[in-house]
Amino acid sequence: MKKYGKIIDRFFWSLVIIGFFVGFFGIADRLLHGHSNLNYGSYVPWGLWVAGYIYLIGISAGAFMVAAVVYIFGIKSLERIAKLALITALSTVLGGLVLVWLDIGHMSRAWRMVFNSNLGSIMGWMFWFYTAYVLLLVIILIRAFRVNKDSSPEAIKKNTKVLKILCILGIPLTVAFFGAEGGIFGVVGARPFWNSAFTPLMFIVGAMLSGTAMVTFVTAMGSFINSRGFTSELILLGRATLILLCLYTFLEWTEYSIAMWNSVPALAAGESLVLFGPYWWVFWIVHVCIGVILPGLFLIFDSKNRQSIMIATGLIVLTFLSVRLNIVLPALAVTELHGLAKAFTGPGLNFDYFPSVQEWLVFVWSISFSALIFMLGKTYLPIYDENSKVTEEEDGK
């Protein structure tokens, strides 16, 4: 088992390092040429990077929720994976923030958000929510690693109480910042596809699903790499992932069915683009078949097998980018005025958006950046307790 663990660990390290250096060509192009080699423009101002940013931030919010629930309610059966969830949350939020920073026109002006935030703007509040979230996450991580096996019972009890208080503060903050993320889309009246009170709820549930799936996946990966069983944790996390998958699927079905049934032209146009447009396969094949049905079957019929749980949650995490793309792009690809697509043409004046090579490279770099932080944390921080090694009986499962 240990032999295969080393192979898996080396494989992930190789993947991360290769992605980091290959993606750096996209970073260099962005810094040298700005937005000139990117395919989004005036008509479609947000593209892959904004979708990727929402994707990573959502995973972070969901992963933090997992750790917070463990510390707040003192769930002993999940204590061993709480630190892993916190490392996941920190690595993904940093990757997401770097990605959206690269997306803005004048990167050097980002610091102005500190002194010139518009408190009447949701985006202004978002800056402070993110700042508070990252700071709180770092503090919780420090507290979580402060106590070790040699600590006194009094120190452990005190630290547990502090962690509980910090996580209680973190729960509404997490809901606020990712709910506000959905609010940025939901309040845009000019985009009927986004303009819904349902949008923030979809963002929050989607974050919980993708974050829980990611924590489950990295826990399963750790069980092979570090020769630890985590069987009971994986079964519990797998069931939680399945429940969230069913909930998100129900909410998604409700949203799309109502939109198509009421036949409001501007709203139905965006929904039709997702379901039957040129990229229909992103929704039906990538999201529904590979990201919902296949993982659901694994989690229902093989729910106690570590390999099956790892595959199922890995598929959910991998394909959830398609969900974020189908939130950002369809609303922008629908013309606000009839005939606008043909009235003005030129660079950036195109509704048929597909990410350029440079956009994909930067996205790969940001994912690799997050993964590198996670792998360093997993390797050099005492995430696993000494008493968490797998037993022969558990390894046999």
Secondary structure, 3 states (H helix, E strand, C coil): CHHHHHHHHHHHHHHHHHHHHHHHHHHHHHHHHCCCCCCCCCCCCCCHHHHHHHHHHHHHHHHHHHHHHHHHHCCHHHHHHHHHHHHHHHHHHHHHHHHHHHHCCCHHHCCHHHHHCCCCCHHHHHHHHHHHHHHHHHHHHHHHHHCCCCCCHHHHHHHHHHHHHHHHHHHHHHHHHHHHHHHHHHCCCCCCCCCCCHHHHHHHHHHHHHHHHHHHHHHHHHHHHCCCCCHHHHHHHHHHHHHHHHHHHHHHHHHHHHHHHHCCHHHHHHHHHHHHCCCHHHHHHHHHHHHHHHHHHHHHHCCCCHHHHHHHHHHHHHHHHHHHHHHHHHHHHCCCCCCHHHHCCCCCCCCCCCCCHHHHHHHHHHHHHHHHHHHHHHHHCCCCCHHHCCCHHHHHC
